[in-house]
Amino acid sequence: MAAEELTLQSHIQHHLTNAKMCSTENGIAFNKACSEAGFWTWHIDTLAWSIGLGILFLMIFRSAAKKAHTGIPGKFQCFIEMIVEFVSDNVRDTFHGKSKLIAPLALTIFVWVFLMNLMDLIPVDFLPAFAGYVGETAFGVDSHDVYMKIVPTTDINMTAALALGVFLLMIGYGIRMKGIVGFIKELTLHPFNSSNTVVQIILIPFNLLLETIALVAKPFSLALRLFGNLYAGELIFILIGAVGLMQLPLHFVWAVFHILVIVLQAFVFMMLTIVYLSMASSESH
């Protein structure tokens, strides 16, 4: 029983481990050799799949743009136009400033995050097993030492990077609309203020603390929400895959439900990004 549990535990751990690359004293190293490498360890599977899916997004929409015409649109053009209109309507209703960046940014976030989430529907053993086979036959590496996580959004580093980009845009828009002095005033003179100068000076540290926490919490929640939902979904797929032949009906039921999670999380990330940037660009607090 203990051996069975250990096997299941190692199976889960293997599927939830990223392929790593790092620099050591002996040169470039991979996976287990990177366990003591520290901060500068690259998750090469996350990088490869996220960049690849980003390129796929660009290719699909570039192809649609090149084929677009004023006549009766085909099914592909209709599908792309529906996505663009859906995002455009949400931006128009939610973002109250003026910016040519927000709509393309929202479209990129929605489609890119959706594509990364969509990888969760690929059977959990398929691509990792193929990677293990290639590593063993082509490079002589034990298949158990070859790792591949194909869902980039189950890596906290990926979701944190996306959220960090949104955070920098929030600060940039805040400074652009309010100026540096106005941005500092927003952090130090709210939510508590007083007409008495001495009292206002005393309140500045409390305001700065509260506003800083509120500002940092936004990208922090963005990253954790996306990561947590997709990581939990991936873990359930892995557990279902360990059942055996009975996994097929269970896998189908969970996959149908998970389609909703995949779309919803991409939509939530996009909408919160629009809301946060709208709040940052607003001239009033």
C-alpha positions as CSV (number, residue, x, y, z in Angstrom):
1,M,0.0,0.0,0.0
2,A,2.9,2.4,0.9
3,A,4.6,1.6,-2.4
4,E,1.3,2.2,-4.3
5,E,0.9,5.6,-2.5
6,L,4.5,6.5,-3.2
7,T,4.0,5.6,-6.9
8,L,0.9,7.8,-7.1
9,Q,2.7,10.6,-5.3
10,S,5.8,10.5,-7.6
11,H,3.4,10.4,-10.6
12,I,1.7,13.6,-9.5
13,Q,5.0,15.2,-8.6
14,H,6.5,14.4,-12.0
15,H,3.5,15.9,-13.8
16,L,3.6,19.1,-11.7
17,T,7.4,19.7,-12.1
18,N,8.6,22.1,-14.7
19,A,11.5,21.4,-17.1
20,K,14.3,23.6,-15.8
21,M,17.5,25.0,-17.2
22,C,20.2,26.8,-15.3
23,S,23.8,27.8,-15.3
24,T,26.2,25.9,-13.0
25,E,30.0,25.8,-12.5
26,N,30.1,23.0,-15.0
27,G,28.1,24.9,-17.6
28,I,24.4,24.7,-18.6
29,A,22.4,22.1,-16.6
30,F,18.9,20.8,-16.7
31,N,16.2,19.6,-14.3
32,K,17.5,17.8,-11.2
33,A,20.9,19.4,-11.6
34,C,19.2,22.8,-11.1
35,S,17.7,22.0,-7.7
36,E,20.3,24.2,-6.0
37,A,20.7,26.8,-8.7
38,G,18.6,29.4,-6.9
39,F,16.7,32.2,-8.4
40,W,18.1,32.1,-12.0
41,T,16.5,28.9,-13.1
42,W,14.5,29.0,-16.3
43,H,11.3,27.0,-16.7
44,I,11.9,26.2,-20.3
45,D,8.6,24.4,-20.9
46,T,6.6,27.4,-19.7
47,L,8.7,29.7,-21.9
48,A,8.5,27.5,-25.0
49,W,4.7,26.8,-24.8
50,S,3.8,30.4,-23.9
51,I,5.9,31.9,-26.6
52,G,4.7,29.3,-29.1
53,L,1.1,30.0,-28.3
54,G,1.7,33.7,-28.5
55,I,3.1,33.2,-32.0
56,L,0.1,31.0,-32.9
57,F,-2.2,33.8,-31.8
58,L,-0.3,36.3,-34.0
59,M,-0.4,34.0,-37.0
60,I,-4.2,33.3,-36.6
61,F,-5.1,37.0,-36.4
62,R,-2.6,38.1,-39.0
63,S,-4.1,35.5,-41.4
64,A,-7.6,36.7,-40.6
65,A,-6.6,40.4,-41.2
66,K,-5.0,39.5,-44.6
67,K,-8.1,37.5,-45.7
68,A,-10.6,40.1,-44.5
69,H,-12.8,41.7,-47.2
70,T,-15.9,43.8,-47.4
71,G,-18.0,41.1,-49.0
72,I,-19.7,38.1,-47.3
73,P,-17.3,36.9,-44.7
74,G,-16.4,33.3,-44.3
75,K,-16.7,31.2,-41.1
76,F,-13.2,31.9,-40.0
77,Q,-13.5,35.7,-40.5
78,C,-16.9,35.7,-38.7
79,F,-15.3,33.8,-35.8
80,I,-12.4,36.3,-35.5
81,E,-14.8,39.3,-35.9
82,M,-17.0,37.9,-33.1
83,I,-14.0,37.7,-30.7
84,V,-12.8,41.2,-31.7
85,E,-16.3,42.7,-31.2
86,F,-16.8,40.9,-27.9
87,V,-13.5,42.3,-26.5
88,S,-14.2,45.8,-28.1
89,D,-17.7,46.0,-26.4
90,N,-16.2,45.1,-23.0
91,V,-13.5,47.7,-23.4
92,R,-16.0,50.3,-24.5
93,D,-18.3,49.6,-21.5
94,T,-15.5,49.3,-18.9
95,F,-12.6,51.6,-19.8
96,H,-13.7,55.3,-19.3
97,G,-10.5,56.9,-20.5
98,K,-9.0,57.4,-24.0
99,S,-6.3,55.1,-25.2
100,K,-5.6,53.2,-28.4
101,L,-3.6,50.6,-26.4
102,I,-6.4,49.1,-24.2
103,A,-8.4,47.3,-26.9
104,P,-5.4,45.5,-28.5
105,L,-4.0,44.8,-25.0
106,A,-7.3,43.3,-23.9
107,L,-7.6,41.2,-27.0
108,T,-4.1,39.9,-26.6
109,I,-4.6,39.0,-23.0
110,F,-7.9,37.3,-23.6
111,V,-6.8,35.1,-26.5
112,W,-3.3,34.4,-25.2
113,V,-4.5,33.4,-21.7
114,F,-7.3,31.4,-23.3
115,L,-4.9,29.4,-25.5
116,M,-2.5,28.8,-22.6
117,N,-5.5,27.6,-20.5
118,L,-6.8,25.4,-23.4
119,M,-3.6,23.3,-23.2
120,D,-5.2,21.8,-20.0
121,L,-7.6,19.8,-22.2
122,I,-4.8,17.7,-23.7
123,P,-4.5,14.4,-21.9
124,V,-2.0,14.8,-19.1
125,D,0.2,11.8,-20.0
126,F,0.3,12.4,-23.8
127,L,3.0,15.1,-24.4
128,P,5.0,14.4,-21.2
129,A,5.3,10.7,-22.2
130,F,6.3,11.7,-25.7
131,A,9.0,14.1,-24.2
132,G,10.2,11.2,-22.0
133,Y,10.4,8.9,-25.0
134,V,12.4,11.5,-27.0
135,G,14.7,12.2,-24.1
136,E,15.4,8.5,-23.6
137,T,15.9,7.4,-27.2
138,A,17.6,10.5,-28.6
139,F,19.6,11.7,-25.6
140,G,19.9,8.7,-23.4
141,V,18.2,10.4,-20.4
142,D,16.0,8.4,-18.1
143,S,12.4,9.2,-19.0
144,H,11.6,9.8,-15.3
145,D,14.1,12.6,-15.4
146,V,12.4,14.4,-18.3
147,Y,9.8,16.9,-17.3
148,M,7.2,18.8,-19.3
149,K,4.3,21.0,-18.0
150,I,2.3,22.0,-21.1
151,V,0.0,24.5,-19.4
152,P,1.9,27.7,-18.8
153,T,-0.7,29.2,-16.6
154,T,-0.2,26.4,-14.0
155,D,3.3,28.0,-13.4
156,I,3.1,30.8,-10.9
157,N,6.1,32.5,-12.7
158,M,4.0,32.9,-15.8
159,T,0.9,34.3,-14.1
160,A,3.1,36.6,-12.0
161,A,4.9,37.9,-15.1
162,L,1.5,38.7,-16.7
163,A,0.3,40.4,-13.5
164,L,3.6,42.3,-13.3
165,G,3.1,43.7,-16.8
166,V,-0.4,44.9,-15.8
167,F,1.0,46.4,-12.6
168,L,3.6,48.4,-14.6
169,L,0.9,49.6,-16.9
170,M,-1.2,50.7,-14.0
171,I,1.6,52.8,-12.6
172,G,2.4,54.2,-16.1
173,Y,-1.2,55.2,-16.7
174,G,-1.5,56.7,-13.2
175,I,1.6,58.9,-13.7
176,R,0.6,59.8,-17.3
177,M,-2.9,61.0,-16.3
178,K,-2.1,62.6,-12.9
179,G,1.5,63.4,-13.2
180,I,4.2,62.3,-10.7
181,V,3.0,64.8,-8.1
182,G,-0.6,63.8,-8.5
183,F,0.2,60.1,-8.4
184,I,2.2,60.7,-5.1
185,K,-0.7,62.7,-3.7
186,E,-3.1,59.9,-4.5
187,L,-0.9,57.5,-2.5
188,T,-0.5,59.8,0.5
189,L,-3.6,62.0,0.8
190,H,-6.2,59.2,0.5
191,P,-8.3,57.6,1.9
192,F,-8.0,59.7,5.1
193,N,-7.6,63.5,4.8
194,S,-8.0,66.5,6.9
195,S,-8.1,70.3,6.5
196,N,-5.7,70.6,9.3
197,T,-2.2,70.5,7.9
198,V,-0.6,68.9,11.0
199,V,-3.2,66.1,11.1
200,Q,-2.8,65.5,7.4
201,I,0.9,65.1,7.8
202,I,0.3,62.6,10.6
203,L,-2.1,60.7,8.4
204,I,0.4,60.4,5.4
205,P,2.1,57.2,6.6
206,F,-1.2,55.4,7.2
207,N,-2.5,56.5,3.8
208,L,0.7,55.4,2.1
209,L,0.6,52.0,3.8
210,L,-3.1,51.4,2.9
211,E,-2.8,52.7,-0.7
212,T,0.4,50.7,-1.3
213,I,-1.3,47.5,-0.1
214,A,-4.3,48.2,-2.2
215,L,-2.1,48.8,-5.3
216,V,0.0,45.7,-4.8
217,A,-2.9,43.5,-4.0
218,K,-4.4,44.0,-7.5
219,P,-1.7,42.3,-9.5
220,F,-1.1,39.8,-6.7
221,S,-4.7,38.7,-6.8
222,L,-4.6,38.5,-10.6
223,A,-1.6,36.2,-10.6
224,L,-2.9,33.9,-7.8
225,R,-6.5,33.6,-9.2
226,L,-5.4,32.5,-12.6
227,F,-2.7,30.2,-11.2
228,G,-4.8,28.6,-8.5
229,N,-7.8,27.8,-10.8
230,L,-5.6,26.2,-13.5
231,Y,-3.3,24.4,-11.1
232,A,-6.3,22.9,-9.3
233,G,-7.8,21.8,-12.6
234,E,-4.6,20.3,-13.8
235,L,-4.2,18.4,-10.5
236,I,-7.7,16.9,-10.9
237,F,-6.9,15.8,-14.4
238,I,-3.7,14.1,-13.1
239,L,-5.7,12.3,-10.3
240,I,-8.3,11.2,-12.9
241,G,-5.6,9.9,-15.1
242,A,-4.3,7.7,-12.3
243,V,-7.6,5.9,-12.0
244,G,-7.0,3.6,-15.0
245,L,-9.7,2.7,-17.6
246,M,-12.4,4.4,-15.6
247,Q,-10.7,7.7,-16.3
248,L,-12.4,8.1,-19.7
249,P,-15.9,9.0,-18.5
250,L,-14.5,11.0,-15.5
251,H,-12.1,12.8,-17.8
252,F,-14.9,13.7,-20.2
253,V,-17.2,15.1,-17.5
254,W,-14.4,17.1,-15.9
255,A,-13.2,18.4,-19.3
256,V,-16.7,19.6,-20.2
257,F,-16.9,21.5,-16.9
258,H,-13.3,22.7,-17.2
259,I,-14.0,24.4,-20.6
260,L,-16.1,26.9,-18.6
261,V,-13.1,27.5,-16.2
262,I,-10.7,28.0,-19.1
263,V,-12.9,30.6,-20.8
264,L,-14.0,32.3,-17.6
265,Q,-10.5,32.7,-16.2
266,A,-9.2,34.3,-19.5
267,F,-12.3,36.6,-19.4
268,V,-11.8,37.5,-15.7
269,F,-8.1,38.3,-16.3
270,M,-8.9,40.5,-19.2
271,M,-11.8,42.3,-17.5
272,L,-9.8,43.0,-14.3
273,T,-6.9,44.3,-16.4
274,I,-9.3,46.8,-18.1
275,V,-10.9,47.8,-14.8
276,Y,-7.5,48.4,-13.1
277,L,-6.2,50.4,-16.0
278,S,-9.5,52.4,-16.1
279,M,-9.1,53.2,-12.4
280,A,-5.4,54.1,-12.8
281,S,-6.2,56.5,-15.7
282,S,-9.2,58.1,-13.9
283,E,-8.4,61.7,-12.9
284,S,-10.5,61.3,-9.7
285,H,-9.5,58.9,-6.9
